[in-house]
Amino acid sequence: MLNPQWLLTFEHLAELGNFTRTAERLDLTQAAVSQHIRHLEERLGPLLIRRPRQIELTPAGHALLDYCSELQRADQRLRQRLDETRADEGDISLISPGSIGLVLYPLLLDLQQAHPGLVVRHRFAPDSEVLAAVLDNRFELGLVSLRPDDARLEARLFAEEPLELVLPAGEQARDWGDLQRLGMIDHPDGQAMAGRLLSRCFPGHPGLHSLPLRGFSNQVGLILEPVARGLGFAVLPRYARQAFANQAAIQVAELEARVVDRLWLIHRAEWPLSSRAERAIEHLQRGLVALP
């Protein structure tokens, strides 16, 4: 069994690349850091190539670093299982797309207010980052728009989210000419979302390139601000529209066709969710049902 203190020293040295900074971070002497590495190398062989201003891990060093990561994950699994009955205390970590995140974060804060022992961590991210964060155990819960095909992840249907054509209050979208007159407020997913929805609702249209671009924002909470000021239309998921504060200044176009995305809740399949995570899921789903 390798000494945990030696492994901790090695992890920090691999991160910092410097013996002096490692000693300072761990409140050790530089000689102690060197001694820990020497003990490891006596057992495992050369782990580092020492250069004047940096260090480089050998293949054995990389293998040991992977081993340290595995120990951390095992420790986290143990702590989660030991703490799974404590629904009122601990960390609730969720990573999700921005649209639904605008609605979920206030709901999580409501839960935290009711149970002050909870700590809420919520991050907005695209699907690829969500998957990586959950697989790396940086977040216990994630939401993605495509169900993952990965045996390490368990996925369940969490919510359905229609795309909406959002207009300034008092405007109509009876035909493509109305959209050309209004112009489009774009966002990072705007072209893809507009293409999917408008192709269903306005078959035979001349293409998105025929729509004037009136603005662009990469902040999901601000995309509807120019729409509310009458500057154009936007195509967004419903939850992003519901989170917008000035509902009186916008309206959702009544369309004959619908495009509905599914949102999948994911977590690691190898161990059970903590009881606080299960409680958070139930709370969030009740909150979504209660939305107008």
C-alpha positions as a printed NumPy array, in Angstrom:
array([[  0.   ,   0.   ,   0.   ],
       [  1.431,   3.343,  -1.039],
       [  1.546,   6.051,   1.585],
       [ -1.356,   8.504,   0.986],
       [  0.869,  11.479,   1.876],
       [  3.405,  10.456,  -0.759],
       [  0.614,  10.227,  -3.343],
       [ -0.751,  13.64 ,  -2.348],
       [  2.693,  15.158,  -2.728],
       [  3.116,  13.55 ,  -6.148],
       [ -0.291,  14.823,  -7.346],
       [  0.518,  18.414,  -6.401],
       [  4.006,  18.189,  -7.869],
       [  2.555,  16.916, -11.153],
       [  0.109,  19.827, -11.161],
       [  2.542,  22.59 , -10.174],
       [  5.664,  21.281, -11.898],
       [  7.897,  22.718,  -9.2  ],
       [  9.264,  21.308,  -5.92 ],
       [  9.345,  24.655,  -4.132],
       [  5.733,  25.579,  -4.923],
       [  4.614,  22.077,  -3.978],
       [  6.317,  22.368,  -0.61 ],
       [  4.672,  25.757,  -0.006],
       [  1.202,  24.501,  -0.909],
       [  1.464,  21.447,   1.342],
       [  3.258,  23.288,   4.152],
       [  6.248,  20.941,   3.88 ],
       [  9.932,  21.45 ,   3.455],
       [ 11.382,  20.971,  -0.018],
       [ 13.456,  18.125,   1.399],
       [ 10.269,  16.378,   2.55 ],
       [  8.767,  16.697,  -0.939],
       [ 11.905,  15.203,  -2.463],
       [ 11.859,  12.397,   0.099],
       [  8.241,  11.479,  -0.723],
       [  9.047,  11.285,  -4.423],
       [ 12.167,   9.226,  -3.71 ],
       [ 10.115,   6.706,  -1.7  ],
       [  7.67 ,   6.352,  -4.589],
       [ 10.427,   5.955,  -7.162],
       [ 12.099,   3.278,  -5.032],
       [  8.905,   1.244,  -5.371],
       [  7.689,   2.186,  -8.837],
       [ 10.743,   3.25 , -10.802],
       [ 11.448,   6.684, -12.315],
       [  8.385,   8.919, -12.222],
       [  9.846,  12.299, -13.191],
       [ 12.357,  13.758, -15.576],
       [ 13.843,  16.737, -13.779],
       [ 14.732,  19.733, -15.954],
       [ 16.084,  23.154, -14.908],
       [ 12.716,  24.909, -14.829],
       [ 10.176,  22.136, -15.142],
       [  9.501,  18.474, -14.643],
       [  8.124,  15.928, -17.078],
       [  6.242,  12.78 , -16.122],
       [  7.535,   9.439, -17.342],
       [  5.04 ,   6.764, -18.507],
       [  5.158,   5.389, -14.969],
       [  4.451,   8.872, -13.658],
       [  1.378,   9.189, -15.865],
       [  0.191,   5.769, -14.71 ],
       [  0.587,   6.819, -11.078],
       [ -1.316,  10.044, -11.721],
       [ -4.18 ,   7.995, -13.22 ],
       [ -4.067,   5.784, -10.139],
       [ -4.39 ,   8.866,  -7.907],
       [ -7.445,   9.974,  -9.866],
       [ -9.005,   6.536,  -9.434],
       [ -8.45 ,   6.753,  -5.679],
       [-10.14 ,  10.146,  -5.583],
       [-13.165,   8.806,  -7.437],
       [-13.352,   5.814,  -5.113],
       [-13.164,   8.136,  -2.112],
       [-15.979,  10.273,  -3.539],
       [-18.151,   7.209,  -4.141],
       [-17.568,   6.086,  -0.56 ],
       [-18.471,   9.504,   0.845],
       [-21.618,   9.718,  -1.261],
       [-22.784,   6.293,  -0.152],
       [-22.065,   7.045,   3.487],
       [-23.871,  10.394,   3.241],
       [-26.779,   9.257,   1.07 ],
       [-29.293,   9.416,   3.933],
       [-28.519,  13.091,   4.683],
       [-30.977,  14.814,   2.383],
       [-30.762,  18.177,   4.17 ],
       [-26.993,  18.679,   4.079],
       [-24.219,  18.599,   1.527],
       [-23.531,  19.43 ,  -2.053],
       [-26.129,  19.532,  -4.844],
       [-24.264,  19.838,  -8.128],
       [-26.052,  20.235, -11.466],
       [-24.71 ,  21.139, -14.897],
       [-27.25 ,  21.919, -17.616],
       [-27.993,  23.839, -20.811],
       [-28.585,  27.521, -20.247],
       [-32.227,  27.631, -21.313],
       [-33.607,  25.283, -18.689],
       [-30.909,  26.402, -16.27 ],
       [-32.531,  29.836, -16.1  ],
       [-35.587,  28.166, -14.587],
       [-33.87 ,  25.5  , -12.5  ],
       [-31.395,  27.676, -10.621],
       [-34.062,  29.752,  -8.808],
       [-35.852,  26.509,  -7.927],
       [-32.631,  25.131,  -6.457],
       [-32.222,  28.296,  -4.408],
       [-35.758,  27.827,  -3.068],
       [-34.725,  24.357,  -1.909],
       [-31.559,  25.717,  -0.314],
       [-33.527,  28.385,   1.557],
       [-35.762,  25.675,   2.966],
       [-32.729,  23.543,   3.895],
       [-29.772,  25.865,   4.662],
       [-27.422,  22.923,   5.126],
       [-27.408,  22.352,   1.369],
       [-24.82 ,  23.907,  -0.947],
       [-25.947,  24.502,  -4.544],
       [-23.478,  24.39 ,  -7.453],
       [-25.006,  24.983, -10.873],
       [-23.223,  25.555, -14.173],
       [-24.487,  26.302, -17.686],
       [-22.789,  24.239, -20.406],
       [-23.406,  22.515, -23.765],
       [-24.014,  18.77 , -23.954],
       [-20.369,  17.844, -24.513],
       [-19.24 ,  19.646, -21.355],
       [-22.144,  18.211, -19.365],
       [-21.168,  14.669, -20.303],
       [-17.507,  15.246, -19.449],
       [-18.313,  16.874, -16.102],
       [-20.578,  14.036, -14.971],
       [-18.192,  11.335, -16.184],
       [-15.313,  13.059, -14.354],
       [-17.438,  13.274, -11.176],
       [-17.214,  17.044, -11.069],
       [-21.021,  17.234, -11.041],
       [-23.397,  14.598,  -9.707],
       [-26.283,  15.551, -12.014],
       [-26.4  ,  16.717, -15.607],
       [-29.006,  17.534, -18.243],
       [-28.449,  16.864, -21.948],
       [-30.619,  17.142, -25.038],
       [-29.473,  13.819, -26.547],
       [-29.679,  10.592, -24.581],
       [-26.103,   9.326, -24.177],
       [-25.083,   5.83 , -25.223],
       [-22.55 ,   5.197, -22.481],
       [-22.733,   2.303, -20.01 ],
       [-21.188,   4.502, -17.322],
       [-24.183,   6.844, -17.367],
       [-27.777,   6.337, -16.358],
       [-30.26 ,   8.536, -18.219],
       [-33.926,   9.203, -17.55 ],
       [-36.365,  11.533, -19.253],
       [-36.511,  14.731, -17.206],
       [-38.587,  17.188, -19.239],
       [-39.793,  18.104, -22.695],
       [-39.037,  21.558, -24.055],
       [-40.768,  22.909, -27.18 ],
       [-39.067,  25.447, -29.393],
       [-40.981,  28.724, -29.607],
       [-41.134,  31.58 , -32.071],
       [-41.102,  34.634, -29.813],
       [-42.368,  37.956, -31.165],
       [-42.679,  41.465, -29.819],
       [-46.045,  41.952, -28.122],
       [-48.75 ,  42.821, -30.632],
       [-46.925,  41.347, -33.633],
       [-47.979,  38.382, -35.77 ],
       [-46.17 ,  35.779, -37.859],
       [-48.784,  34.878, -40.44 ],
       [-46.285,  34.263, -43.226],
       [-42.613,  34.495, -44.157],
       [-43.082,  38.146, -45.105],
       [-43.875,  38.988, -41.468],
       [-40.614,  37.375, -40.371],
       [-38.671,  39.259, -43.031],
       [-40.253,  42.5  , -41.889],
       [-39.355,  41.847, -38.238],
       [-35.868,  40.377, -38.717],
       [-34.122,  37.84 , -36.498],
       [-32.359,  38.15 , -33.171],
       [-29.733,  35.421, -33.349],
       [-27.824,  33.493, -30.679],
       [-25.296,  30.622, -30.701],
       [-28.004,  28.013, -31.354],
       [-30.338,  30.384, -33.154],
       [-29.734,  29.256, -36.721],
       [-30.147,  25.591, -35.868],
       [-33.267,  26.144, -33.783],
       [-34.838,  28.497, -36.306],
       [-34.093,  26.102, -39.137],
       [-35.769,  23.204, -37.352],
       [-38.891,  25.11 , -36.289],
       [-39.467,  27.406, -39.249],
       [-38.987,  24.662, -41.827],
       [-41.907,  22.833, -40.208],
       [-44.131,  25.884, -39.884],
       [-43.327,  27.652, -43.152],
       [-42.662,  24.888, -45.721],
       [-41.162,  26.116, -48.942],
       [-39.711,  29.255, -47.37 ],
       [-36.736,  30.823, -49.19 ],
       [-34.281,  30.062, -46.371],
       [-32.934,  31.699, -43.245],
       [-30.482,  33.717, -45.33 ],
       [-33.466,  35.756, -46.542],
       [-34.222,  36.973, -43.005],
       [-32.558,  40.245, -41.946],
       [-30.298,  39.878, -38.93 ],
       [-31.29 ,  42.45 , -36.307],
       [-28.979,  41.426, -33.497],
       [-27.024,  38.694, -31.717],
       [-26.419,  37.776, -28.075],
       [-24.605,  34.821, -26.546],
       [-26.21 ,  35.425, -23.145],
       [-29.333,  33.286, -22.949],
       [-30.908,  35.561, -20.357],
       [-30.598,  38.601, -22.662],
       [-31.685,  37.214, -26.029],
       [-35.285,  38.32 , -25.583],
       [-34.417,  41.863, -24.505],
       [-34.294,  43.208, -28.098],
       [-37.448,  41.241, -28.915],
       [-39.223,  42.96 , -26.032],
       [-38.14 ,  46.298, -27.54 ],
       [-39.685,  45.453, -30.888],
       [-36.365,  44.929, -32.689],
       [-36.972,  41.45 , -34.068],
       [-38.064,  37.882, -33.338],
       [-36.163,  34.974, -31.795],
       [-36.506,  31.201, -31.723],
       [-35.813,  29.813, -28.265],
       [-36.657,  26.86 , -26.014],
       [-39.728,  27.43 , -23.883],
       [-37.874,  27.516, -20.572],
       [-35.673,  30.375, -21.749],
       [-38.783,  32.33 , -22.699],
       [-40.518,  31.532, -19.393],
       [-37.541,  32.831, -17.432],
       [-37.643,  36.223, -19.147],
       [-38.807,  38.918, -16.722],
       [-40.767,  41.19 , -19.07 ],
       [-43.424,  38.759, -20.298],
       [-45.856,  41.574, -21.118],
       [-43.541,  42.833, -23.87 ],
       [-43.321,  39.541, -25.781],
       [-45.668,  36.894, -27.111],
       [-45.378,  33.384, -28.492],
       [-46.556,  32.877, -32.063],
       [-49.324,  30.345, -32.557],
       [-47.944,  27.799, -35.006],
       [-49.49 ,  24.768, -36.619],
       [-46.433,  22.547, -36.229],
       [-44.349,  21.862, -33.122],
       [-40.745,  20.897, -32.499],
       [-40.162,  19.423, -29.05 ],
       [-36.786,  18.553, -27.568],
       [-36.322,  16.058, -24.773],
       [-34.037,  16.73 , -21.848],
       [-32.349,  13.754, -20.221],
       [-31.163,  13.688, -16.635],
       [-27.852,  11.853, -16.363],
       [-25.693,  10.609, -13.524],
       [-23.09 ,   7.926, -12.999],
       [-24.61 ,   4.459, -13.214],
       [-22.06 ,   2.682, -11.015],
       [-23.395,   4.057,  -7.713],
       [-26.7  ,   5.375,  -6.35 ],
       [-27.612,   9.021,  -6.252],
       [-27.351,  10.785,  -2.925],
       [-30.678,  11.33 ,  -1.175],
       [-30.217,  15.098,  -1.481],
       [-29.876,  14.715,  -5.247],
       [-33.057,  12.629,  -5.384],
       [-34.845,  15.267,  -3.338],
       [-33.563,  18.006,  -5.649],
       [-34.818,  16.129,  -8.721],
       [-38.298,  15.756,  -7.23 ],
       [-38.322,  19.434,  -6.247],
       [-37.24 ,  20.574,  -9.703],
       [-39.787,  18.445, -11.532],
       [-42.602,  19.737,  -9.316],
       [-41.417,  23.271,  -9.974],
       [-41.413,  22.766, -13.733],
       [-44.97 ,  21.407, -13.67 ],
       [-46.099,  24.495, -11.76 ],
       [-44.694,  26.94 , -14.336],
       [-47.349,  28.954, -16.249]])
